[in-house]
Amino acid sequence: MIIDIHNHFYAPKLLEEIEKKKYYSKHLEIEKDSLNRKIIVQKGTRVVTITEPMTNVDIRLKDMEEAGIDIQALSLSIPGVDFLEPEEGAEFAQYSNEGIANICRRHPKHFVGIASVPLKDTDRAIQEIRRAVKELGMKGVLIGSNIDGLFIDDLRFWPIFSEIEKLQIPIFIHPMTPPGNEAMNDYRLAPMIGYEMDLCLAVTRIVFSGLMERYPKLHFIISHLGGAIPYLISRIENCYNAYPECRENISKNPLTYLHKIYFDTVSFYEPALMCAYAFTKADYLVMGSDYPHVIGDIRRAVTSIDHLSISDIEKRMILGGNVKELFKYDEQN
């Protein structure tokens, strides 16, 4: 069974409301690029190119079949819900979650859902997580690499992490528009480089804040192969040994915690995948496509794993086995 952990679906109403400039005051709008494609622009930064499969399930199913993918874990992509104030963000999250849950009910053999929640209000976030898991059957929760500019390890979010740990669902960390995005507007540097650097910040803050030590049963899945984390492993360890500040909140070497983090394979570049594999082995890699973004690739998501110089057993783990365990997925359901 091949499972794609990283792909995105937008409830059509959400895009319609953005296009009608409902969120213009939040610096979110839809424009057209030089190729006449509709794009979502946030704070002047291009964050999403709108493609038909983002709202069309029939096209999505056809593309999945052609790529050999059995199941996709659907999630909302950028801008997420936390660019809004909590009350409106909760409404945005509920509508998105219900849209995804409806697709999962219609196609239970092909889709599972990952929930979005309004993190800036702890009570609303916990309430929506519980509803999404217990009533809508969602298998995980998506949290941005930053929460409307707030760091992911901010103490206000720790009760939410506590609740997620109790529910025993994984957390999918996805990039959001990074702080300092105005320096990345030329050449579309935000999705090219900025997202990856923001993921690096999120991962290191998760580790060095002591969050994983406080909640040891949390399961994190980091998108985009962890940004540049696998490449920076030795530097992270060297800084831990050199700087007392890195040892204030954790009692073990940071690699101990990093070894417990899952990375999705949205890279498609085999040397980069093997760099991550050298650190995590197959046990903590999960296949993702970033479909249907224009910089994703549903076919190479699969073939890039097939071409790795690893055992067939390990390939099966990456392509679906690890996610089945994380989601406690029962093929009979």
C-alpha positions as CSV (number, residue, x, y, z in Angstrom):
1,M,0.0,0.0,0.0
2,I,1.4,3.4,-1.0
3,I,0.3,6.4,1.1
4,D,1.0,10.1,0.3
5,I,1.3,12.0,3.5
6,H,1.9,15.4,2.0
7,N,-0.7,16.8,-0.4
8,H,-3.3,19.5,-0.2
9,F,-7.0,20.1,-0.7
10,Y,-8.9,23.4,-0.6
11,A,-12.6,23.5,0.0
12,P,-13.9,25.6,-3.1
13,K,-15.6,28.1,-0.9
14,L,-12.4,29.1,0.8
15,L,-10.8,30.0,-2.5
16,E,-13.9,31.8,-3.6
17,E,-13.9,33.9,-0.4
18,I,-10.2,34.8,-0.9
19,E,-10.9,35.8,-4.6
20,K,-13.8,38.0,-3.4
21,K,-11.2,39.8,-1.2
22,K,-12.9,38.8,2.1
23,Y,-9.4,38.6,3.6
24,Y,-7.9,41.6,1.9
25,S,-7.4,43.3,5.2
26,K,-5.3,40.4,6.3
27,H,-3.1,40.9,3.2
28,L,-4.4,37.8,1.5
29,E,-5.6,37.9,-2.1
30,I,-5.7,36.2,-5.4
31,E,-3.8,37.6,-8.4
32,K,-2.6,36.3,-11.7
33,D,1.0,35.6,-12.7
34,S,2.8,36.3,-16.0
35,L,1.5,32.9,-17.3
36,N,-2.1,34.0,-16.4
37,R,-2.3,31.4,-13.6
38,K,-4.3,32.3,-10.5
39,I,-2.0,32.6,-7.4
40,I,-2.6,33.3,-3.8
41,V,-0.5,36.2,-2.5
42,Q,0.1,36.8,1.2
43,K,1.8,40.0,2.5
44,G,3.1,40.6,-1.1
45,T,4.6,37.1,-1.3
46,R,3.4,34.5,-3.8
47,V,2.5,31.4,-1.7
48,V,0.3,29.2,-3.8
49,T,-0.3,28.6,-7.5
50,I,-4.0,27.5,-7.8
51,T,-4.4,24.2,-9.8
52,E,-7.6,22.4,-10.6
53,P,-6.9,19.2,-8.5
54,M,-6.9,21.4,-5.4
55,T,-10.7,21.3,-5.5
56,N,-11.4,18.5,-8.1
57,V,-11.5,15.1,-6.5
58,D,-12.0,13.2,-9.9
59,I,-8.8,14.6,-11.3
60,R,-7.0,13.8,-8.1
61,L,-8.2,10.2,-8.2
62,K,-7.0,9.8,-11.8
63,D,-3.6,11.2,-11.0
64,M,-3.3,9.0,-7.9
65,E,-4.1,5.9,-10.0
66,E,-1.5,6.8,-12.7
67,A,1.1,7.4,-10.0
68,G,0.3,4.1,-8.2
69,I,-0.8,5.9,-5.0
70,D,-3.5,4.2,-3.0
71,I,-4.2,6.7,-0.3
72,Q,-3.6,10.4,0.3
73,A,-3.7,12.2,3.6
74,L,-5.5,15.5,2.7
75,S,-4.5,18.7,4.4
76,L,-5.0,22.4,4.0
77,S,-1.9,24.2,2.7
78,I,-0.8,27.8,3.0
79,P,-2.2,30.2,4.2
80,G,-3.6,27.8,6.9
81,V,-6.0,29.4,9.4
82,D,-3.9,31.4,11.8
83,F,-3.5,34.5,9.6
84,L,-7.0,35.2,10.9
85,E,-8.2,36.2,14.4
86,P,-9.2,33.2,16.5
87,E,-13.0,33.3,16.0
88,E,-12.8,33.6,12.2
89,G,-9.9,31.2,12.2
90,A,-12.0,28.6,13.9
91,E,-14.7,29.1,11.3
92,F,-12.2,28.7,8.5
93,A,-10.7,25.6,10.1
94,Q,-14.1,24.0,10.6
95,Y,-15.2,24.6,7.1
96,S,-11.9,23.1,5.7
97,N,-12.0,20.1,8.1
98,E,-15.6,19.3,7.2
99,G,-14.8,19.6,3.5
100,I,-11.9,17.2,3.8
101,A,-13.9,14.8,6.1
102,N,-16.7,14.8,3.5
103,I,-14.3,13.6,0.8
104,C,-12.9,10.9,3.2
105,R,-16.5,9.7,3.8
106,R,-17.2,9.5,0.0
107,H,-13.9,7.8,-0.8
108,P,-12.9,6.0,2.4
109,K,-10.4,3.7,0.6
110,H,-8.5,6.5,-0.9
111,F,-8.4,9.4,1.5
112,V,-7.8,10.2,5.2
113,G,-7.8,13.7,6.7
114,I,-5.3,15.9,8.6
115,A,-7.0,18.7,10.6
116,S,-6.3,22.4,10.7
117,V,-7.0,24.2,14.0
118,P,-6.9,27.9,15.2
119,L,-3.8,27.8,17.3
120,K,-3.9,31.4,18.6
121,D,-6.8,30.5,20.9
122,T,-5.9,27.5,23.1
123,D,-9.5,26.6,24.0
124,R,-10.8,26.8,20.5
125,A,-7.8,24.8,19.2
126,I,-8.3,22.0,21.7
127,Q,-12.1,21.9,21.0
128,E,-11.5,21.7,17.2
129,I,-8.8,19.0,17.6
130,R,-11.2,16.9,19.6
131,R,-14.1,17.4,17.2
132,A,-11.9,16.7,14.2
133,V,-10.6,13.4,15.6
134,K,-13.6,12.1,17.5
135,E,-16.4,13.3,15.2
136,L,-14.8,13.7,11.8
137,G,-12.3,10.8,12.0
138,M,-9.2,12.9,11.2
139,K,-5.9,11.1,11.6
140,G,-3.6,13.9,12.5
141,V,-3.2,17.7,12.9
142,L,-1.3,20.2,10.8
143,I,0.7,23.0,12.5
144,G,2.5,25.7,10.7
145,S,6.3,26.2,11.0
146,N,5.3,29.5,12.5
147,I,1.9,30.6,13.8
148,D,1.3,34.0,12.2
149,G,4.8,35.0,13.2
150,L,4.8,33.3,16.6
151,F,7.4,30.6,17.3
152,I,6.1,27.1,17.3
153,D,7.5,26.4,20.8
154,D,5.8,29.4,22.4
155,L,4.5,28.3,25.8
156,R,0.9,29.3,24.9
157,F,0.8,26.4,22.6
158,W,2.0,23.7,25.0
159,P,-1.5,22.8,26.3
160,I,-2.4,22.1,22.7
161,F,0.6,19.8,22.3
162,S,-0.5,18.1,25.6
163,E,-3.9,17.4,24.2
164,I,-2.5,16.0,20.9
165,E,-0.3,13.7,22.9
166,K,-3.3,12.4,24.8
167,L,-5.2,11.8,21.5
168,Q,-2.2,9.9,20.1
169,I,-2.3,11.5,16.7
170,P,0.8,12.7,14.7
171,I,1.6,16.4,14.1
172,F,2.4,17.4,10.5
173,I,4.6,20.5,10.4
174,H,4.1,22.4,7.2
175,P,5.7,25.7,6.1
176,M,3.8,29.0,6.4
177,T,4.7,32.4,5.0
178,P,8.0,33.1,6.9
179,P,8.8,36.2,8.9
180,G,10.9,38.5,6.9
181,N,9.2,37.5,3.7
182,E,9.7,40.9,2.2
183,A,13.3,39.9,1.6
184,M,12.1,36.9,-0.4
185,N,9.7,38.5,-2.9
186,D,12.2,38.6,-5.7
187,Y,12.6,35.4,-7.7
188,R,9.9,33.7,-5.6
189,L,12.5,33.0,-3.0
190,A,9.9,32.4,-0.2
191,P,8.6,29.0,-1.5
192,M,12.1,28.2,-2.9
193,I,14.2,28.9,0.1
194,G,12.2,30.7,2.8
195,Y,9.9,27.8,3.6
196,E,12.9,25.5,4.1
197,M,14.6,27.8,6.5
198,D,11.4,28.3,8.5
199,L,11.1,24.6,8.8
200,C,14.7,24.4,10.1
201,L,13.8,27.0,12.8
202,A,10.7,25.1,13.7
203,V,12.5,21.8,14.1
204,T,15.4,23.2,16.2
205,R,13.0,25.1,18.4
206,I,10.9,22.0,19.0
207,V,14.1,20.2,20.1
208,F,15.9,22.8,22.1
209,S,12.8,24.2,23.9
210,G,12.4,20.8,25.7
211,L,9.0,20.3,24.0
212,M,9.8,16.7,23.1
213,E,11.2,16.0,26.5
214,R,8.0,17.3,28.2
215,Y,5.7,15.4,25.8
216,P,7.8,12.3,24.8
217,K,4.9,10.5,23.1
218,L,4.4,13.2,20.5
219,H,5.0,12.2,16.9
220,F,6.2,15.0,14.6
221,I,6.3,14.7,10.8
222,I,8.3,17.5,9.2
223,S,7.6,18.3,5.6
224,H,10.0,19.0,2.8
225,L,12.6,16.5,4.1
226,G,13.0,18.7,7.2
227,G,14.2,21.7,5.2
228,A,17.9,21.4,5.6
229,I,18.0,19.5,8.9
230,P,19.6,16.3,7.7
231,Y,22.4,18.3,6.1
232,L,22.9,20.3,9.3
233,I,23.0,17.4,11.8
234,S,26.7,17.7,12.7
235,R,26.4,21.5,13.1
236,I,23.4,21.2,15.4
237,E,25.3,18.7,17.6
238,N,28.5,20.9,17.6
239,C,26.4,24.0,18.7
240,Y,24.8,21.9,21.5
241,N,28.3,21.0,22.8
242,A,29.6,24.6,22.3
243,Y,26.8,26.8,23.6
244,P,25.4,26.5,27.2
245,E,22.1,28.0,26.0
246,C,21.4,24.9,23.9
247,R,21.6,22.7,27.0
248,E,19.2,24.8,29.2
249,N,16.0,22.9,28.4
250,I,17.1,19.5,27.4
251,S,18.9,16.7,29.3
252,K,20.1,14.7,26.2
253,N,22.0,15.3,23.0
254,P,19.7,16.9,20.5
255,L,20.2,14.1,18.1
256,T,18.4,11.9,20.5
257,Y,15.2,13.9,19.8
258,L,15.9,14.4,16.1
259,H,16.1,10.6,15.7
260,K,12.4,10.5,16.9
261,I,11.2,12.9,14.2
262,Y,9.7,11.8,10.9
263,F,10.6,13.5,7.7
264,D,8.5,13.4,4.5
265,T,10.3,12.9,1.2
266,V,9.2,16.0,-0.6
267,S,12.5,16.6,-2.3
268,F,12.6,14.0,-5.1
269,Y,16.4,14.4,-5.3
270,E,18.0,11.1,-4.6
271,P,21.2,12.3,-3.0
272,A,19.2,14.5,-0.6
273,L,16.9,11.6,0.2
274,M,20.0,9.4,0.9
275,C,21.4,12.2,3.2
276,A,18.2,12.0,5.3
277,Y,18.2,8.2,5.1
278,A,21.8,8.1,6.5
279,F,20.5,9.8,9.6
280,T,17.0,8.4,10.1
281,K,17.2,5.1,8.1
282,A,13.9,4.0,6.6
283,D,12.1,4.0,10.0
284,Y,11.5,7.7,10.1
285,L,10.9,8.6,6.4
286,V,7.4,8.9,4.9
287,M,6.5,9.5,1.3
288,G,5.0,12.8,0.3
289,S,4.3,14.5,-3.1
290,D,3.3,18.1,-2.3
291,Y,0.5,17.5,-4.9
292,P,-1.1,19.4,-6.5
293,H,1.3,22.4,-6.1
294,V,3.2,23.3,-9.2
295,I,6.4,22.6,-7.4
296,G,5.2,19.2,-6.2
297,D,5.4,16.0,-8.2
298,I,3.1,13.1,-7.6
299,R,4.9,10.7,-9.9
300,R,8.5,11.5,-8.8
301,A,7.3,11.2,-5.2
302,V,7.0,7.4,-5.8
303,T,9.8,6.8,-8.4
304,S,12.4,8.7,-6.4
305,I,11.9,6.2,-3.6
306,D,11.8,3.2,-6.0
307,H,15.2,4.3,-7.3
308,L,17.0,4.5,-4.0
309,S,19.7,2.0,-3.3
310,I,18.0,0.5,-0.3
311,S,16.2,-2.8,0.3
312,D,12.7,-3.4,-0.9
313,I,11.5,-3.8,2.7
314,E,12.8,-0.3,3.5
315,K,11.1,1.1,0.4
316,R,7.8,-0.3,1.5
317,M,8.2,1.2,4.9
318,I,8.8,4.7,3.4
319,L,6.1,4.3,0.7
320,G,3.4,3.5,3.2
321,G,4.3,1.2,6.1
322,N,5.4,3.9,8.5
323,V,2.3,6.0,7.9
324,K,0.0,3.1,8.4
325,E,1.5,2.7,11.9
326,L,1.4,6.4,12.7
327,F,-2.3,6.6,11.6
328,K,-3.2,3.2,13.1
329,Y,-4.8,2.7,9.7
330,D,-7.0,-0.4,9.4
331,E,-7.3,-1.5,5.7
332,Q,-10.6,-3.2,6.6
333,N,-12.3,0.2,7.4
